[in-house]
Amino acid sequence: MGYENRRRRMAVRLKDIAQREDLLSGGHRACAGCACATTMRQIVLAASDYHLVCGLSTGCMEVVTTIYPYTAWRCSYIHSAFENVAATISGVETAYRALKDRGKIKEDYKFIAMGGDGGSYDIGLQSLSGAMERGHDMVYICYDNEAYMNTGIQRSSATPLGAATSTSPAGKVIPGKQGHRKDLTQIMIAHGIPYVAQATPHNYRDLMTKVKKAVEMKGPAYIGVLASCHRGWRIKPEESIEILRVAVDTCFWPLFEVENGAYKVNYKPKEKLPVVEWLKAQGRFAHLFREENKPIIEEFQREVDRKWEELLAKAE
């Protein structure tokens, strides 16, 4: 299929989305303004054309959408332990292929595993890596709110440099988290899988197009989605989406994809904002603006600039 035909097929149109059934119902128990809940809704809306099997590891979204005896999911759904949603869905996908080969299943199914940064960057990394390496026909999506928000805002390896959390508190001893966040997207790229991307729900067309592309791609795919938590980031609920736009415009969280090894930057800011615009909007970084912590902001900016230039070079 030619590029233009494929691009049109993948296009996400608002009037089409509005006519689809929500596979994640309203009435769940997510916080008002939760960007992770918005992310979940956009993901399943993008994939609602298919028979869908979703797996979700223990975490914020599992807790708020499946408190017994209720569920907000209107598709086949499996709750896995914190560490093994990728293994669970890879097993389901394997069973599906075996049953389809024997003619016991006629319909085409798609498989999506989802977890937060705690269940993806840390506790579930071994499971995720194994599923990607084995080549299962599945999509893994990490909703990344940069800490263990569900259990008290503890730092994860996705927590940025200098962020104050309950286990990396900003005080006299340490000025927040020491060290930069892990780059899970690059780890997934290193697996040599067919499709890897970064997105945020503030740009729903970009996110949903990437989900459609990943679902239709043969083989494993990974999408990392930055999704704010207003409780952990210490912002107002109504700022949850806008703060993600700033994350992209500062190039802290670039929107890009890697398809069969080829890099493509999906959005380049007309004016790249200094990262301080993202930091100053969040209470978890307020301590960085004390005089003695200014070098941390400078180090943060250098790392953002380095990774952005590195990405642009790979895309060229």
C-alpha positions as CSV (number, residue, x, y, z in Angstrom):
1,M,0.0,0.0,0.0
2,G,1.4,3.4,-0.9
3,Y,2.3,6.0,1.7
4,E,-0.5,8.4,1.0
5,N,-3.2,5.6,1.0
6,R,-1.8,4.3,4.3
7,R,-1.7,7.8,5.8
8,R,-5.3,8.4,4.9
9,R,-6.3,5.0,6.4
10,M,-4.6,5.9,9.6
11,A,-6.0,9.4,9.9
12,V,-8.1,10.2,13.0
13,R,-11.1,12.4,12.4
14,L,-13.0,13.9,15.3
15,K,-16.4,13.2,13.7
16,D,-15.5,9.5,13.4
17,I,-14.4,9.3,17.0
18,A,-17.6,10.9,18.2
19,Q,-19.6,8.2,16.7
20,R,-17.7,5.3,18.3
21,E,-18.7,3.5,21.4
22,D,-16.6,4.2,24.4
23,L,-14.9,1.0,25.5
24,L,-14.0,2.7,28.7
25,S,-17.2,3.9,30.3
26,G,-17.7,7.0,32.4
27,G,-18.4,6.7,36.1
28,H,-15.0,5.2,37.0
29,R,-13.2,6.5,40.1
30,A,-10.3,8.3,38.6
31,C,-9.5,11.8,39.9
32,A,-11.1,14.7,38.1
33,G,-8.6,15.9,35.6
34,C,-6.7,12.6,35.4
35,A,-4.7,12.6,32.2
36,C,-4.1,8.8,32.6
37,A,-7.9,8.2,32.3
38,T,-8.0,10.4,29.2
39,T,-5.1,8.4,27.8
40,M,-6.9,5.1,28.4
41,R,-10.1,6.4,26.7
42,Q,-8.2,7.6,23.7
43,I,-6.3,4.2,23.4
44,V,-9.4,2.1,23.3
45,L,-11.3,4.5,21.1
46,A,-8.5,4.3,18.5
47,A,-8.7,0.5,18.6
48,S,-12.5,0.1,18.9
49,D,-12.8,-1.2,15.3
50,Y,-11.3,-4.5,16.4
51,H,-12.1,-7.4,18.7
52,L,-10.0,-6.1,21.6
53,V,-8.3,-7.9,24.5
54,C,-6.8,-5.5,27.0
55,G,-4.6,-6.3,30.0
56,L,-3.8,-3.8,32.7
57,S,-1.2,-4.2,35.5
58,T,-1.9,-3.2,39.0
59,G,-1.7,0.6,39.4
60,C,-3.8,3.7,39.3
61,M,-5.9,2.8,36.3
62,E,-6.6,-0.7,37.4
63,V,-7.7,0.5,40.8
64,V,-10.0,3.2,39.5
65,T,-11.6,1.2,36.7
66,T,-12.1,-2.3,38.3
67,I,-13.0,-1.9,41.9
68,Y,-14.9,-5.2,42.6
69,P,-17.7,-5.9,41.7
70,Y,-17.6,-3.1,39.1
71,T,-15.7,-2.6,35.9
72,A,-15.5,0.4,33.5
73,W,-14.2,-1.8,30.6
74,R,-16.5,-2.7,27.7
75,C,-14.1,-5.0,26.0
76,S,-12.3,-8.2,27.0
77,Y,-10.2,-7.2,30.0
78,I,-7.6,-8.9,32.2
79,H,-6.2,-7.5,35.4
80,S,-2.7,-8.8,36.0
81,A,-0.3,-8.5,38.9
82,F,2.0,-5.4,39.0
83,E,4.9,-7.2,37.3
84,N,3.4,-9.4,34.6
85,V,0.9,-7.8,32.3
86,A,3.2,-8.2,29.3
87,A,3.6,-12.0,30.0
88,T,-0.2,-12.3,30.5
89,I,-1.1,-10.8,27.2
90,S,1.7,-12.6,25.4
91,G,0.2,-15.8,26.7
92,V,-3.3,-14.9,25.6
93,E,-2.0,-13.9,22.1
94,T,-0.1,-17.3,21.9
95,A,-3.3,-19.2,22.8
96,Y,-5.3,-17.2,20.3
97,R,-2.9,-18.1,17.5
98,A,-3.0,-21.7,18.4
99,L,-6.8,-21.8,18.4
100,K,-7.0,-19.8,15.2
101,D,-4.6,-22.2,13.4
102,R,-6.9,-25.1,14.4
103,G,-10.0,-23.2,13.1
104,K,-11.6,-22.8,16.5
105,I,-11.6,-19.0,16.3
106,K,-12.6,-17.2,13.1
107,E,-12.5,-13.5,14.2
108,D,-9.4,-11.4,14.2
109,Y,-8.4,-10.1,17.7
110,K,-6.0,-7.4,18.8
111,F,-4.1,-7.4,22.0
112,I,-3.0,-4.5,24.2
113,A,-1.1,-4.6,27.5
114,M,-1.0,-1.5,29.6
115,G,0.9,-0.4,32.7
116,G,2.1,2.6,34.5
117,D,5.7,3.6,34.8
118,G,6.1,1.6,38.0
119,G,4.8,-1.5,36.3
120,S,6.7,-0.9,33.1
121,Y,10.1,0.9,33.8
122,D,10.7,-1.0,37.1
123,I,8.7,-4.0,38.4
124,G,7.5,-5.2,35.0
125,L,10.6,-4.5,32.9
126,Q,11.7,-8.1,32.7
127,S,8.2,-9.3,31.6
128,L,8.0,-6.4,29.0
129,S,11.4,-7.1,27.6
130,G,10.7,-10.8,27.3
131,A,7.4,-10.2,25.4
132,M,9.0,-7.8,23.0
133,E,12.0,-10.1,22.4
134,R,9.8,-13.1,21.7
135,G,8.0,-11.2,19.0
136,H,4.4,-11.5,20.1
137,D,1.8,-9.7,18.0
138,M,0.8,-7.3,20.7
139,V,1.0,-3.6,21.7
140,Y,2.4,-2.5,25.1
141,I,1.4,1.0,26.2
142,C,3.0,2.7,29.2
143,Y,1.0,5.5,30.8
144,D,3.9,7.4,32.4
145,N,3.0,9.7,35.3
146,E,6.6,9.6,36.5
147,A,6.1,8.0,40.0
148,Y,4.2,5.4,41.9
149,M,1.2,7.7,42.3
150,N,-1.3,5.0,43.4
151,T,0.6,4.1,46.6
152,G,1.8,7.5,47.8
153,I,3.9,9.2,45.1
154,Q,7.1,7.3,45.6
155,R,9.9,7.9,43.0
156,S,10.3,5.5,40.1
157,S,13.0,5.2,37.5
158,A,10.8,7.4,35.3
159,T,10.9,10.3,37.9
160,P,12.8,13.3,36.5
161,L,15.9,14.8,38.0
162,G,15.1,17.0,41.1
163,A,11.5,16.0,41.4
164,A,10.2,15.8,45.0
165,T,8.5,12.6,45.9
166,S,7.7,10.8,49.2
167,T,10.9,8.7,48.8
168,S,13.0,11.5,47.3
169,P,11.8,14.4,49.4
170,A,13.3,17.9,48.8
171,G,14.9,19.0,52.0
172,K,18.3,19.8,53.6
173,V,19.8,16.4,52.8
174,I,18.8,15.9,49.1
175,P,17.1,18.4,46.7
176,G,14.6,15.8,45.3
177,K,15.4,12.9,43.1
178,Q,19.1,12.5,42.3
179,G,19.8,11.4,38.8
180,H,18.0,11.6,35.4
181,R,15.0,9.4,34.5
182,K,15.5,6.1,32.6
183,D,14.8,6.2,28.9
184,L,12.5,3.3,28.4
185,T,11.6,4.3,24.9
186,Q,15.3,3.8,23.8
187,I,15.4,0.5,25.6
188,M,12.4,-0.7,23.6
189,I,14.0,0.6,20.4
190,A,17.1,-1.5,21.2
191,H,14.9,-4.6,21.1
192,G,14.6,-4.1,17.3
193,I,10.8,-4.4,17.3
194,P,8.8,-3.1,14.4
195,Y,7.2,0.0,16.0
196,V,8.1,2.3,19.0
197,A,6.6,5.7,19.7
198,Q,6.1,8.5,22.2
199,A,2.9,10.4,22.6
200,T,0.7,12.4,25.0
201,P,-3.1,12.8,25.3
202,H,-2.9,16.5,24.7
203,N,-2.4,15.7,21.0
204,Y,-5.2,13.1,20.6
205,R,-4.8,12.8,16.8
206,D,-1.1,11.9,17.2
207,L,-1.7,9.5,20.1
208,M,-4.7,7.7,18.4
209,T,-3.0,7.5,15.0
210,K,0.0,5.8,16.7
211,V,-2.3,3.4,18.5
212,K,-4.0,2.5,15.2
213,K,-0.6,2.0,13.5
214,A,0.8,-0.1,16.3
215,V,-2.3,-2.3,16.5
216,E,-2.3,-2.9,12.7
217,M,1.5,-3.6,12.7
218,K,2.5,-7.2,12.6
219,G,4.6,-8.1,15.6
220,P,5.3,-6.3,18.9
221,A,4.9,-2.5,19.4
222,Y,5.5,-0.1,22.3
223,I,4.1,3.3,22.9
224,G,5.2,5.5,25.8
225,V,2.6,8.1,26.8
226,L,3.4,10.9,29.2
227,A,0.3,11.4,31.3
228,S,0.2,13.9,34.1
229,C,-1.0,13.2,37.7
230,H,-2.1,16.4,39.2
231,R,-1.7,15.0,42.7
232,G,1.9,13.9,42.2
233,W,2.9,16.8,39.9
234,R,1.2,19.3,42.2
235,I,-0.8,21.1,39.6
236,K,-4.4,22.1,39.3
237,P,-6.7,19.4,37.8
238,E,-7.7,21.7,35.0
239,E,-4.0,22.0,34.0
240,S,-3.4,18.3,33.5
241,I,-3.6,18.5,29.7
242,E,-1.9,21.9,29.2
243,I,1.1,20.8,31.2
244,L,1.7,18.0,28.6
245,R,1.7,20.5,25.8
246,V,4.4,22.4,27.6
247,A,6.4,19.1,28.1
248,V,6.3,18.7,24.3
249,D,7.1,22.3,23.5
250,T,10.1,22.3,25.7
251,C,11.2,19.0,24.1
252,F,11.3,17.3,27.5
253,W,8.9,14.8,25.9
254,P,9.4,14.8,22.1
255,L,6.6,13.3,19.9
256,F,8.3,10.8,17.6
257,E,8.1,7.2,16.2
258,V,10.5,4.6,15.0
259,E,9.1,2.3,12.4
260,N,11.3,-0.7,11.4
261,G,14.3,1.2,12.6
262,A,13.5,4.5,10.8
263,Y,13.1,7.6,13.1
264,K,10.5,10.2,12.4
265,V,9.9,13.3,14.6
266,N,6.2,14.0,14.5
267,Y,6.3,17.5,15.9
268,K,9.0,20.2,16.0
269,P,8.1,23.3,18.1
270,K,8.3,26.5,16.1
271,E,9.9,28.0,19.2
272,K,11.6,25.5,21.6
273,L,10.7,26.7,25.1
274,P,13.2,26.6,27.9
275,V,12.6,23.6,30.2
276,V,12.1,26.0,33.1
277,E,8.6,26.7,31.6
278,W,7.7,23.1,32.4
279,L,9.4,23.0,35.7
280,K,7.9,26.2,37.2
281,A,4.4,25.0,36.6
282,Q,4.7,22.1,39.0
283,G,4.9,22.1,42.7
284,R,7.2,19.0,42.8
285,F,9.9,21.2,41.3
286,A,9.3,24.4,43.4
287,H,12.4,23.8,45.5
288,L,14.6,23.9,42.4
289,F,14.1,27.7,42.2
290,R,16.0,28.3,45.4
291,E,19.4,29.8,44.6
292,E,21.4,26.8,45.8
293,N,19.5,24.5,43.5
294,K,19.8,26.5,40.3
295,P,22.6,24.2,39.0
296,I,20.0,21.3,38.9
297,I,17.9,23.3,36.5
298,E,20.9,24.0,34.3
299,E,21.8,20.3,34.3
300,F,18.2,19.4,33.5
301,Q,18.3,21.8,30.5
302,R,21.6,20.4,29.2
303,E,20.2,16.9,29.3
304,V,17.0,17.9,27.4
305,D,19.0,19.7,24.8
306,R,21.4,16.8,24.4
307,K,18.6,14.2,23.9
308,W,16.7,16.5,21.5
309,E,19.7,17.1,19.3
310,E,20.4,13.4,19.4
311,L,16.9,12.6,18.3
312,L,17.0,15.1,15.4
313,A,20.3,13.6,14.2
314,K,18.8,10.1,14.2
315,A,15.7,11.3,12.3
316,E,17.9,12.9,9.6
